[in-house]
């Protein structure tokens, strides 16, 4: 998956926004002000950070060489994914969905309701 496809898919998510809150090299995707993905624009090969359940994070790191501990993130809750590696596009999209859904499910019920998630 290339960075344009990654970006387009993240922005296709309901209420997803993008910004550069840290620097001009790290594109951050948020829903309701909460991060669900970070894309390093100057990384070769391209890498992204995605939120993940702690147990699932460990399983993914063991199973896939292109999934490692979250770089500059809480390694318990974030994985770094090499998107221009061997992982198929549909699997990377599943990981994006998982990260996005974790964030949405972590929003208050009031916010979820206001945004039409429940």
Backbone as XML, in Angstrom:
<?xml version="1.0"?>
<chain id="A" units="angstrom">
  <residue number="1" name="UNK">
    <atom name="N" x="0.854" y="-1.173" z="0.000"/>
    <atom name="CA" x="0.000" y="0.000" z="0.000"/>
    <atom name="C" x="0.896" y="1.230" z="0.000"/>
  </residue>
  <residue number="2" name="UNK">
    <atom name="N" x="0.570" y="2.193" z="-0.836"/>
    <atom name="CA" x="1.353" y="3.426" z="-0.824"/>
    <atom name="C" x="0.680" y="4.466" z="0.065"/>
  </residue>
  <residue number="3" name="UNK">
    <atom name="N" x="1.380" y="5.561" z="0.319"/>
    <atom name="CA" x="0.876" y="6.539" z="1.292"/>
    <atom name="C" x="-0.389" y="7.245" z="0.808"/>
  </residue>
  <residue number="4" name="UNK">
    <atom name="N" x="-0.559" y="7.405" z="-0.509"/>
    <atom name="CA" x="-1.772" y="8.048" z="-1.016"/>
    <atom name="C" x="-3.000" y="7.186" z="-0.743"/>
  </residue>
  <residue number="5" name="UNK">
    <atom name="N" x="-2.872" y="5.877" z="-0.970"/>
    <atom name="CA" x="-3.979" y="4.958" z="-0.703"/>
    <atom name="C" x="-4.274" y="4.932" z="0.793"/>
  </residue>
  <residue number="6" name="UNK">
    <atom name="N" x="-3.221" y="4.901" z="1.611"/>
    <atom name="CA" x="-3.393" y="4.925" z="3.069"/>
    <atom name="C" x="-4.143" y="6.180" z="3.486"/>
  </residue>
  <residue number="7" name="UNK">
    <atom name="N" x="-3.700" y="7.323" z="3.000"/>
    <atom name="CA" x="-4.324" y="8.603" z="3.354"/>
    <atom name="C" x="-5.792" y="8.619" z="2.932"/>
  </residue>
  <residue number="8" name="UNK">
    <atom name="N" x="-6.065" y="8.241" z="1.698"/>
    <atom name="CA" x="-7.441" y="8.244" z="1.204"/>
    <atom name="C" x="-8.336" y="7.333" z="2.038"/>
  </residue>
  <residue number="9" name="UNK">
    <atom name="N" x="-7.814" y="6.177" z="2.421"/>
    <atom name="CA" x="-8.630" y="5.250" z="3.203"/>
    <atom name="C" x="-8.920" y="5.822" z="4.591"/>
  </residue>
  <residue number="10" name="UNK">
    <atom name="N" x="-7.915" y="6.398" z="5.224"/>
    <atom name="CA" x="-8.135" y="7.005" z="6.538"/>
    <atom name="C" x="-9.176" y="8.120" z="6.451"/>
  </residue>
  <residue number="11" name="UNK">
    <atom name="N" x="-9.086" y="8.944" z="5.428"/>
    <atom name="CA" x="-10.020" y="10.060" z="5.298"/>
    <atom name="C" x="-11.420" y="9.617" z="4.886"/>
  </residue>
  <residue number="12" name="UNK">
    <atom name="N" x="-11.561" y="8.382" z="4.425"/>
    <atom name="CA" x="-12.887" y="7.866" z="4.075"/>
    <atom name="C" x="-13.685" y="7.480" z="5.322"/>
  </residue>
  <residue number="13" name="UNK">
    <atom name="N" x="-13.019" y="7.413" z="6.461"/>
    <atom name="CA" x="-13.686" y="7.050" z="7.703"/>
    <atom name="C" x="-14.545" y="8.232" z="8.178"/>
  </residue>
  <residue number="14" name="UNK">
    <atom name="N" x="-15.670" y="7.912" z="8.784"/>
    <atom name="CA" x="-16.618" y="8.926" z="9.245"/>
    <atom name="C" x="-15.959" y="9.895" z="10.228"/>
  </residue>
  <residue number="15" name="UNK">
    <atom name="N" x="-16.036" y="11.182" z="9.936"/>
    <atom name="CA" x="-15.510" y="12.267" z="10.763"/>
    <atom name="C" x="-13.982" y="12.261" z="10.900"/>
  </residue>
  <residue number="16" name="UNK">
    <atom name="N" x="-13.289" y="11.580" z="10.022"/>
    <atom name="CA" x="-11.819" y="11.576" z="10.076"/>
    <atom name="C" x="-11.281" y="12.913" z="9.584"/>
  </residue>
  <residue number="17" name="UNK">
    <atom name="N" x="-10.256" y="13.397" z="10.286"/>
    <atom name="CA" x="-9.569" y="14.626" z="9.887"/>
    <atom name="C" x="-8.076" y="14.345" z="9.839"/>
  </residue>
  <residue number="18" name="UNK">
    <atom name="N" x="-7.354" y="15.216" z="9.152"/>
    <atom name="CA" x="-5.898" y="15.095" z="9.090"/>
    <atom name="C" x="-5.277" y="16.431" z="9.475"/>
  </residue>
  <residue number="19" name="UNK">
    <atom name="N" x="-4.089" y="16.344" z="10.065"/>
    <atom name="CA" x="-3.371" y="17.558" z="10.456"/>
    <atom name="C" x="-1.905" y="17.218" z="10.688"/>
  </residue>
  <residue number="20" name="UNK">
    <atom name="N" x="-1.122" y="18.267" z="10.891"/>
    <atom name="CA" x="0.302" y="18.135" z="11.205"/>
    <atom name="C" x="0.551" y="18.780" z="12.575"/>
  </residue>
  <residue number="21" name="UNK">
    <atom name="N" x="0.072" y="18.194" z="13.663"/>
    <atom name="CA" x="0.208" y="18.842" z="14.967"/>
    <atom name="C" x="1.621" y="18.805" z="15.549"/>
  </residue>
  <residue number="22" name="UNK">
    <atom name="N" x="2.459" y="17.893" z="15.093"/>
    <atom name="CA" x="3.787" y="17.724" z="15.685"/>
    <atom name="C" x="4.892" y="18.357" z="14.846"/>
  </residue>
  <residue number="23" name="UNK">
    <atom name="N" x="4.870" y="18.096" z="13.562"/>
    <atom name="CA" x="5.885" y="18.609" z="12.636"/>
    <atom name="C" x="5.345" y="18.442" z="11.222"/>
  </residue>
  <residue number="24" name="UNK">
    <atom name="N" x="6.128" y="18.840" z="10.228"/>
    <atom name="CA" x="5.672" y="18.765" z="8.835"/>
    <atom name="C" x="5.937" y="17.402" z="8.205"/>
  </residue>
  <residue number="25" name="UNK">
    <atom name="N" x="6.440" y="16.457" z="8.991"/>
    <atom name="CA" x="6.766" y="15.126" z="8.478"/>
    <atom name="C" x="5.830" y="14.039" z="8.994"/>
  </residue>
  <residue number="26" name="UNK">
    <atom name="N" x="4.960" y="14.381" z="9.938"/>
    <atom name="CA" x="4.079" y="13.382" z="10.546"/>
    <atom name="C" x="2.626" y="13.805" z="10.372"/>
  </residue>
  <residue number="27" name="UNK">
    <atom name="N" x="1.942" y="13.117" z="9.460"/>
    <atom name="CA" x="0.538" y="13.379" z="9.191"/>
    <atom name="C" x="-0.297" y="12.565" z="10.179"/>
  </residue>
  <residue number="28" name="UNK">
    <atom name="N" x="-1.167" y="13.240" z="10.916"/>
    <atom name="CA" x="-1.955" y="12.606" z="11.962"/>
    <atom name="C" x="-3.433" y="12.581" z="11.551"/>
  </residue>
  <residue number="29" name="UNK">
    <atom name="N" x="-4.042" y="11.416" z="11.721"/>
    <atom name="CA" x="-5.460" y="11.247" z="11.435"/>
    <atom name="C" x="-6.196" y="11.087" z="12.754"/>
  </residue>
  <residue number="30" name="UNK">
    <atom name="N" x="-7.301" y="11.837" z="12.896"/>
    <atom name="CA" x="-8.059" y="11.828" z="14.138"/>
    <atom name="C" x="-9.544" y="11.651" z="13.845"/>
  </residue>
  <residue number="31" name="UNK">
    <atom name="N" x="-10.239" y="11.162" z="14.863"/>
    <atom name="CA" x="-11.698" y="11.164" z="14.880"/>
    <atom name="C" x="-12.099" y="11.766" z="16.215"/>
  </residue>
  <residue number="32" name="UNK">
    <atom name="N" x="-12.955" y="12.778" z="16.169"/>
    <atom name="CA" x="-13.390" y="13.492" z="17.374"/>
    <atom name="C" x="-12.200" y="13.968" z="18.202"/>
  </residue>
  <residue number="33" name="UNK">
    <atom name="N" x="-11.152" y="14.413" z="17.530"/>
    <atom name="CA" x="-9.981" y="14.952" z="18.210"/>
    <atom name="C" x="-9.029" y="13.929" z="18.783"/>
  </residue>
  <residue number="34" name="UNK">
    <atom name="N" x="-9.282" y="12.639" z="18.553"/>
    <atom name="CA" x="-8.443" y="11.559" z="19.084"/>
    <atom name="C" x="-7.703" y="10.870" z="17.940"/>
  </residue>
  <residue number="35" name="UNK">
    <atom name="N" x="-6.416" y="10.641" z="18.122"/>
    <atom name="CA" x="-5.593" y="10.026" z="17.080"/>
    <atom name="C" x="-5.927" y="8.551" z="16.880"/>
  </residue>
  <residue number="36" name="UNK">
    <atom name="N" x="-6.027" y="8.159" z="15.597"/>
    <atom name="CA" x="-6.144" y="6.741" z="15.286"/>
    <atom name="C" x="-5.055" y="6.279" z="14.319"/>
  </residue>
  <residue number="37" name="UNK">
    <atom name="N" x="-4.351" y="7.215" z="13.683"/>
    <atom name="CA" x="-3.267" y="6.833" z="12.771"/>
    <atom name="C" x="-2.285" y="7.985" z="12.617"/>
  </residue>
  <residue number="38" name="UNK">
    <atom name="N" x="-1.006" y="7.624" z="12.485"/>
    <atom name="CA" x="0.041" y="8.597" z="12.206"/>
    <atom name="C" x="0.864" y="8.060" z="11.046"/>
  </residue>
  <residue number="39" name="UNK">
    <atom name="N" x="1.132" y="8.911" z="10.078"/>
    <atom name="CA" x="1.874" y="8.523" z="8.880"/>
    <atom name="C" x="3.156" y="9.334" z="8.797"/>
  </residue>
  <residue number="40" name="UNK">
    <atom name="N" x="4.299" y="8.636" z="8.821"/>
    <atom name="CA" x="5.587" y="9.305" z="8.676"/>
    <atom name="C" x="5.883" y="9.542" z="7.207"/>
  </residue>
  <residue number="41" name="UNK">
    <atom name="N" x="5.881" y="10.800" z="6.790"/>
    <atom name="CA" x="6.051" y="11.116" z="5.374"/>
    <atom name="C" x="7.491" y="11.007" z="4.885"/>
  </residue>
  <residue number="42" name="UNK">
    <atom name="N" x="8.444" y="10.968" z="5.796"/>
    <atom name="CA" x="9.843" y="10.913" z="5.380"/>
    <atom name="C" x="10.484" y="9.548" z="5.640"/>
  </residue>
  <residue number="43" name="UNK">
    <atom name="N" x="9.682" y="8.543" z="5.936"/>
    <atom name="CA" x="10.197" y="7.207" z="6.239"/>
    <atom name="C" x="10.341" y="6.389" z="4.954"/>
  </residue>
  <residue number="44" name="UNK">
    <atom name="N" x="11.402" y="5.630" z="4.854"/>
    <atom name="CA" x="11.582" y="4.693" z="3.747"/>
    <atom name="C" x="12.030" y="3.367" z="4.305"/>
  </residue>
  <residue number="45" name="UNK">
    <atom name="N" x="11.259" y="2.288" z="4.164"/>
    <atom name="CA" x="9.935" y="2.278" z="3.543"/>
    <atom name="C" x="8.918" y="2.991" z="4.417"/>
  </residue>
  <residue number="46" name="UNK">
    <atom name="N" x="7.775" y="3.311" z="3.812"/>
    <atom name="CA" x="6.736" y="4.057" z="4.525"/>
    <atom name="C" x="6.203" y="3.268" z="5.707"/>
  </residue>
  <residue number="47" name="UNK">
    <atom name="N" x="6.073" y="3.968" z="6.840"/>
    <atom name="CA" x="5.526" y="3.350" z="8.050"/>
    <atom name="C" x="4.391" y="4.194" z="8.604"/>
  </residue>
  <residue number="48" name="UNK">
    <atom name="N" x="3.501" y="3.523" z="9.324"/>
    <atom name="CA" x="2.400" y="4.198" z="9.991"/>
    <atom name="C" x="2.285" y="3.650" z="11.402"/>
  </residue>
  <residue number="49" name="UNK">
    <atom name="N" x="1.740" y="4.439" z="12.293"/>
    <atom name="CA" x="1.429" y="3.979" z="13.640"/>
    <atom name="C" x="-0.077" y="3.855" z="13.748"/>
  </residue>
  <residue number="50" name="UNK">
    <atom name="N" x="-0.521" y="2.692" z="14.249"/>
    <atom name="CA" x="-1.940" y="2.434" z="14.435"/>
    <atom name="C" x="-2.190" y="1.941" z="15.850"/>
  </residue>
  <residue number="51" name="UNK">
    <atom name="N" x="-3.271" y="2.401" z="16.427"/>
    <atom name="CA" x="-3.663" y="1.986" z="17.779"/>
    <atom name="C" x="-4.105" y="0.522" z="17.730"/>
  </residue>
  <residue number="52" name="UNK">
    <atom name="N" x="-3.847" y="-0.193" z="18.828"/>
    <atom name="CA" x="-4.190" y="-1.605" z="18.869"/>
    <atom name="C" x="-4.377" y="-2.050" z="20.315"/>
  </residue>
  <residue number="53" name="UNK">
    <atom name="N" x="-5.229" y="-3.030" z="20.515"/>
    <atom name="CA" x="-5.407" y="-3.675" z="21.806"/>
    <atom name="C" x="-4.068" y="-4.299" z="22.223"/>
  </residue>
  <residue number="54" name="UNK">
    <atom name="N" x="-3.670" y="-4.197" z="23.492"/>
    <atom name="CA" x="-2.361" y="-4.719" z="23.914"/>
    <atom name="C" x="-2.113" y="-6.195" z="23.572"/>
  </residue>
  <residue number="55" name="UNK">
    <atom name="N" x="-3.084" y="-7.051" z="23.795"/>
    <atom name="CA" x="-2.887" y="-8.476" z="23.489"/>
    <atom name="C" x="-2.768" y="-8.713" z="21.989"/>
  </residue>
  <residue number="56" name="UNK">
    <atom name="N" x="-3.617" y="-8.051" z="21.230"/>
    <atom name="CA" x="-3.575" y="-8.190" z="19.769"/>
    <atom name="C" x="-2.260" y="-7.622" z="19.223"/>
  </residue>
  <residue number="57" name="UNK">
    <atom name="N" x="-1.760" y="-6.538" z="19.838"/>
    <atom name="CA" x="-0.487" y="-5.946" z="19.409"/>
    <atom name="C" x="0.628" y="-6.981" z="19.445"/>
  </residue>
  <residue number="58" name="UNK">
    <atom name="N" x="0.704" y="-7.715" z="20.541"/>
    <atom name="CA" x="1.748" y="-8.722" z="20.702"/>
    <atom name="C" x="1.580" y="-9.826" z="19.663"/>
  </residue>
  <residue number="59" name="UNK">
    <atom name="N" x="0.345" y="-10.286" z="19.469"/>
    <atom name="CA" x="0.084" y="-11.337" z="18.482"/>
    <atom name="C" x="0.520" y="-10.910" z="17.084"/>
  </residue>
  <residue number="60" name="UNK">
    <atom name="N" x="0.182" y="-9.680" z="16.704"/>
    <atom name="CA" x="0.545" y="-9.188" z="15.375"/>
    <atom name="C" x="2.055" y="-9.079" z="15.202"/>
  </residue>
  <residue number="61" name="UNK">
    <atom name="N" x="2.747" y="-8.617" z="16.242"/>
    <atom name="CA" x="4.206" y="-8.480" z="16.164"/>
    <atom name="C" x="4.890" y="-9.828" z="16.016"/>
  </residue>
  <residue number="62" name="UNK">
    <atom name="N" x="4.341" y="-10.845" z="16.659"/>
    <atom name="CA" x="4.908" y="-12.192" z="16.557"/>
    <atom name="C" x="4.636" y="-12.778" z="15.174"/>
  </residue>
  <residue number="63" name="UNK">
    <atom name="N" x="3.462" y="-12.525" z="14.663"/>
    <atom name="CA" x="3.021" y="-13.147" z="13.419"/>
    <atom name="C" x="3.573" y="-12.476" z="12.160"/>
  </residue>
  <residue number="64" name="UNK">
    <atom name="N" x="3.800" y="-11.145" z="12.202"/>
    <atom name="CA" x="4.190" y="-10.407" z="10.996"/>
    <atom name="C" x="5.470" y="-9.610" z="11.225"/>
  </residue>
  <residue number="65" name="UNK">
    <atom name="N" x="6.422" y="-9.764" z="10.333"/>
    <atom name="CA" x="7.681" y="-9.014" z="10.420"/>
    <atom name="C" x="7.476" y="-7.516" z="10.187"/>
  </residue>
  <residue number="66" name="UNK">
    <atom name="N" x="6.429" y="-7.164" z="9.443"/>
    <atom name="CA" x="6.175" y="-5.762" z="9.122"/>
    <atom name="C" x="5.331" y="-5.051" z="10.180"/>
  </residue>
  <residue number="67" name="UNK">
    <atom name="N" x="5.135" y="-5.694" z="11.329"/>
    <atom name="CA" x="4.437" y="-5.075" z="12.460"/>
    <atom name="C" x="5.406" y="-5.087" z="13.640"/>
  </residue>
  <residue number="68" name="UNK">
    <atom name="N" x="5.743" y="-3.888" z="14.117"/>
    <atom name="CA" x="6.701" y="-3.757" z="15.217"/>
    <atom name="C" x="6.122" y="-2.833" z="16.295"/>
  </residue>
  <residue number="69" name="UNK">
    <atom name="N" x="6.812" y="-2.739" z="17.412"/>
    <atom name="CA" x="6.370" y="-1.840" z="18.483"/>
    <atom name="C" x="6.244" y="-0.417" z="17.952"/>
  </residue>
  <residue number="70" name="UNK">
    <atom name="N" x="5.249" y="0.298" z="18.473"/>
    <atom name="CA" x="5.006" y="1.663" z="18.038"/>
    <atom name="C" x="6.208" y="2.565" z="18.256"/>
  </residue>
  <residue number="71" name="UNK">
    <atom name="N" x="6.718" y="3.145" z="17.186"/>
    <atom name="CA" x="7.869" y="4.042" z="17.232"/>
    <atom name="C" x="7.425" y="5.381" z="17.812"/>
  </residue>
  <residue number="72" name="UNK">
    <atom name="N" x="8.076" y="5.830" z="18.861"/>
    <atom name="CA" x="7.770" y="7.091" z="19.560"/>
    <atom name="C" x="6.352" y="7.112" z="20.132"/>
  </residue>
  <residue number="73" name="UNK">
    <atom name="N" x="5.781" y="5.946" z="20.400"/>
    <atom name="CA" x="4.420" y="5.860" z="20.925"/>
    <atom name="C" x="4.417" y="4.918" z="22.123"/>
  </residue>
  <residue number="74" name="UNK">
    <atom name="N" x="3.302" y="4.848" z="22.817"/>
    <atom name="CA" x="3.133" y="3.877" z="23.885"/>
    <atom name="C" x="3.122" y="2.493" z="23.246"/>
  </residue>
  <residue number="75" name="UNK">
    <atom name="N" x="4.176" y="1.732" z="23.453"/>
    <atom name="CA" x="4.353" y="0.448" z="22.782"/>
    <atom name="C" x="3.315" y="-0.593" z="23.189"/>
  </residue>
  <residue number="76" name="UNK">
    <atom name="N" x="2.628" y="-0.348" z="24.267"/>
    <atom name="CA" x="1.571" y="-1.259" z="24.703"/>
    <atom name="C" x="0.324" y="-1.101" z="23.828"/>
  </residue>
  <residue number="77" name="UNK">
    <atom name="N" x="0.070" y="0.115" z="23.364"/>
    <atom name="CA" x="-1.178" y="0.415" z="22.658"/>
    <atom name="C" x="-1.011" y="0.787" z="21.187"/>
  </residue>
  <residue number="78" name="UNK">
    <atom name="N" x="0.218" y="0.864" z="20.704"/>
    <atom name="CA" x="0.438" y="1.282" z="19.322"/>
    <atom name="C" x="1.432" y="0.342" z="18.631"/>
  </residue>
  <residue number="79" name="UNK">
    <atom name="N" x="1.165" y="0.076" z="17.361"/>
    <atom name="CA" x="2.087" y="-0.672" z="16.515"/>
    <atom name="C" x="2.547" y="0.208" z="15.370"/>
  </residue>
  <residue number="80" name="UNK">
    <atom name="N" x="3.768" y="0.006" z="14.932"/>
    <atom name="CA" x="4.254" y="0.609" z="13.705"/>
    <atom name="C" x="4.135" y="-0.451" z="12.618"/>
  </residue>
  <residue number="81" name="UNK">
    <atom name="N" x="3.525" y="-0.061" z="11.503"/>
    <atom name="CA" x="3.275" y="-0.967" z="10.391"/>
    <atom name="C" x="4.066" y="-0.480" z="9.183"/>
  </residue>
  <residue number="82" name="UNK">
    <atom name="N" x="4.836" y="-1.369" z="8.583"/>
    <atom name="CA" x="5.530" y="-1.047" z="7.329"/>
    <atom name="C" x="4.519" y="-1.287" z="6.219"/>
  </residue>
  <residue number="83" name="UNK">
    <atom name="N" x="3.983" y="-0.205" z="5.647"/>
    <atom name="CA" x="2.896" y="-0.353" z="4.680"/>
    <atom name="C" x="3.391" y="-0.664" z="3.276"/>
  </residue>
  <residue number="84" name="UNK">
    <atom name="N" x="4.649" y="-0.425" z="3.007"/>
    <atom name="CA" x="5.194" y="-0.762" z="1.685"/>
    <atom name="C" x="6.022" y="-2.033" z="1.760"/>
  </residue>
  <residue number="85" name="UNK">
    <atom name="N" x="5.604" y="-2.918" z="2.653"/>
    <atom name="CA" x="6.286" y="-4.193" z="2.830"/>
    <atom name="C" x="5.472" y="-5.324" z="2.246"/>
  </residue>
  <residue number="86" name="UNK">
    <atom name="N" x="5.401" y="-6.419" z="2.991"/>
    <atom name="CA" x="4.758" y="-7.635" z="2.505"/>
    <atom name="C" x="3.291" y="-7.777" z="2.905"/>
  </residue>
  <residue number="87" name="UNK">
    <atom name="N" x="2.777" y="-6.877" z="3.707"/>
    <atom name="CA" x="1.383" y="-6.996" z="4.142"/>
    <atom name="C" x="0.431" y="-6.596" z="3.010"/>
  </residue>
  <residue number="88" name="UNK">
    <atom name="N" x="-0.606" y="-7.411" z="2.769"/>
    <atom name="CA" x="-1.558" y="-7.058" z="1.716"/>
    <atom name="C" x="-2.395" y="-5.834" z="2.094"/>
  </residue>
  <residue number="89" name="UNK">
    <atom name="N" x="-2.823" y="-5.097" z="1.092"/>
    <atom name="CA" x="-3.597" y="-3.879" z="1.298"/>
    <atom name="C" x="-4.851" y="-4.138" z="2.129"/>
  </residue>
  <residue number="90" name="UNK">
    <atom name="N" x="-5.564" y="-5.214" z="1.856"/>
    <atom name="CA" x="-6.802" y="-5.483" z="2.596"/>
    <atom name="C" x="-6.519" y="-5.688" z="4.084"/>
  </residue>
  <residue number="91" name="UNK">
    <atom name="N" x="-5.371" y="-6.276" z="4.420"/>
    <atom name="CA" x="-5.016" y="-6.478" z="5.823"/>
    <atom name="C" x="-4.671" y="-5.152" z="6.489"/>
  </residue>
  <residue number="92" name="UNK">
    <atom name="N" x="-3.947" y="-4.289" z="5.803"/>
    <atom name="CA" x="-3.627" y="-2.966" z="6.356"/>
    <atom name="C" x="-4.915" y="-2.180" z="6.585"/>
  </residue>
  <residue number="93" name="UNK">
    <atom name="N" x="-5.869" y="-2.287" z="5.669"/>
    <atom name="CA" x="-7.158" y="-1.618" z="5.855"/>
    <atom name="C" x="-7.881" y="-2.163" z="7.089"/>
  </residue>
  <residue number="94" name="UNK">
    <atom name="N" x="-7.780" y="-3.460" z="7.329"/>
    <atom name="CA" x="-8.381" y="-4.052" z="8.527"/>
    <atom name="C" x="-7.735" y="-3.478" z="9.790"/>
  </residue>
  <residue number="95" name="UNK">
    <atom name="N" x="-6.416" y="-3.267" z="9.749"/>
    <atom name="CA" x="-5.720" y="-2.691" z="10.904"/>
    <atom name="C" x="-6.122" y="-1.233" z="11.122"/>
  </residue>
  <residue number="96" name="UNK">
    <atom name="N" x="-6.330" y="-0.495" z="10.028"/>
    <atom name="CA" x="-6.816" y="0.886" z="10.128"/>
    <atom name="C" x="-8.208" y="0.886" z="10.753"/>
  </residue>
  <residue number="97" name="UNK">
    <atom name="N" x="-9.075" y="0.005" z="10.247"/>
    <atom name="CA" x="-10.440" y="-0.091" z="10.788"/>
    <atom name="C" x="-10.401" y="-0.396" z="12.284"/>
  </residue>
  <residue number="98" name="UNK">
    <atom name="N" x="-9.546" y="-1.327" z="12.660"/>
    <atom name="CA" x="-9.438" y="-1.738" z="14.064"/>
    <atom name="C" x="-9.025" y="-0.542" z="14.933"/>
  </residue>
  <residue number="99" name="UNK">
    <atom name="N" x="-8.016" y="0.196" z="14.476"/>
    <atom name="CA" x="-7.539" y="1.365" z="15.213"/>
    <atom name="C" x="-8.639" y="2.415" z="15.332"/>
  </residue>
  <residue number="100" name="UNK">
    <atom name="N" x="-9.280" y="2.715" z="14.227"/>
    <atom name="CA" x="-10.363" y="3.698" z="14.193"/>
    <atom name="C" x="-11.481" y="3.286" z="15.150"/>
  </residue>
  <residue number="101" name="UNK">
    <atom name="N" x="-11.875" y="2.022" z="15.093"/>
    <atom name="CA" x="-12.965" y="1.537" z="15.945"/>
    <atom name="C" x="-12.592" y="1.565" z="17.425"/>
  </residue>
  <residue number="102" name="UNK">
    <atom name="N" x="-11.338" y="1.272" z="17.747"/>
    <atom name="CA" x="-10.895" y="1.385" z="19.145"/>
    <atom name="C" x="-11.088" y="2.811" z="19.654"/>
  </residue>
  <residue number="103" name="UNK">
    <atom name="N" x="-10.717" y="3.773" z="18.836"/>
    <atom name="CA" x="-10.838" y="5.174" z="19.242"/>
    <atom name="C" x="-12.303" y="5.562" z="19.368"/>
  </residue>
  <residue number="104" name="UNK">
    <atom name="N" x="-13.116" y="5.210" z="18.381"/>
    <atom name="CA" x="-14.548" y="5.546" z="18.430"/>
    <atom name="C" x="-15.196" y="4.909" z="19.662"/>
  </residue>
  <residue number="105" name="UNK">
    <atom name="N" x="-14.887" y="3.647" z="19.918"/>
    <atom name="CA" x="-15.472" y="2.961" z="21.075"/>
    <atom name="C" x="-14.992" y="3.536" z="22.400"/>
  </residue>
  <residue number="106" name="UNK">
    <atom name="N" x="-13.864" y="4.231" z="22.383"/>
    <atom name="CA" x="-13.339" y="4.858" z="23.587"/>
    <atom name="C" x="-13.907" y="6.241" z="23.851"/>
  </residue>
  <residue number="107" name="UNK">
    <atom name="N" x="-14.664" y="6.779" z="22.898"/>
    <atom name="CA" x="-15.302" y="8.079" z="23.089"/>
    <atom name="C" x="-16.432" y="7.944" z="24.101"/>
  </residue>
  <residue number="108" name="UNK">
    <atom name="N" x="-16.767" y="9.031" z="24.725"/>
    <atom name="CA" x="-17.899" y="8.993" z="25.646"/>
    <atom name="C" x="-19.162" y="8.635" z="24.869"/>
  </residue>
  <residue number="109" name="UNK">
    <atom name="N" x="-20.118" y="8.037" z="25.563"/>
    <atom name="CA" x="-21.400" y="7.684" z="24.929"/>
    <atom name="C" x="-22.080" y="8.936" z="24.368"/>
  </residue>
  <residue number="110" name="UNK">
    <atom name="N" x="-21.930" y="10.046" z="25.075"/>
    <atom name="CA" x="-22.521" y="11.303" z="24.604"/>
    <atom name="C" x="-21.912" y="11.706" z="23.263"/>
  </residue>
  <residue number="111" name="UNK">
    <atom name="N" x="-20.587" y="11.664" z="23.158"/>
    <atom name="CA" x="-19.917" y="12.034" z="21.912"/>
    <atom name="C" x="-20.274" y="11.048" z="20.804"/>
  </residue>
  <residue number="112" name="UNK">
    <atom name="N" x="-20.288" y="9.757" z="21.121"/>
    <atom name="CA" x="-20.673" y="8.747" z="20.129"/>
    <atom name="C" x="-22.076" y="9.022" z="19.605"/>
  </residue>
  <residue number="113" name="UNK">
    <atom name="N" x="-22.979" y="9.372" z="20.500"/>
    <atom name="CA" x="-24.349" y="9.664" z="20.120"/>
    <atom name="C" x="-24.444" y="10.934" z="19.263"/>
  </residue>
  <residue number="114" name="UNK">
    <atom name="N" x="-23.732" y="11.977" z="19.700"/>
    <atom name="CA" x="-23.749" y="13.247" z="18.949"/>
    <atom name="C" x="-23.226" y="13.063" z="17.524"/>
  </residue>
  <residue number="115" name="UNK">
    <atom name="N" x="-22.261" y="12.159" z="17.353"/>
    <atom name="CA" x="-21.680" y="11.936" z="16.031"/>
    <atom name="C" x="-22.416" y="10.864" z="15.233"/>
  </residue>
  <residue number="116" name="UNK">
    <atom name="N" x="-23.407" y="10.254" z="15.851"/>
    <atom name="CA" x="-24.201" y="9.259" z="15.142"/>
    <atom name="C" x="-23.595" y="7.877" z="15.084"/>
  </residue>
  <residue number="117" name="UNK">
    <atom name="N" x="-22.687" y="7.576" z="15.998"/>
    <atom name="CA" x="-22.099" y="6.236" z="16.034"/>
    <atom name="C" x="-23.010" y="5.245" z="16.768"/>
  </residue>
  <residue number="118" name="UNK">
    <atom name="N" x="-23.855" y="5.779" z="17.651"/>
    <atom name="CA" x="-24.824" y="4.907" z="18.361"/>
    <atom name="C" x="-26.195" y="5.544" z="18.294"/>
  </residue>
</chain>
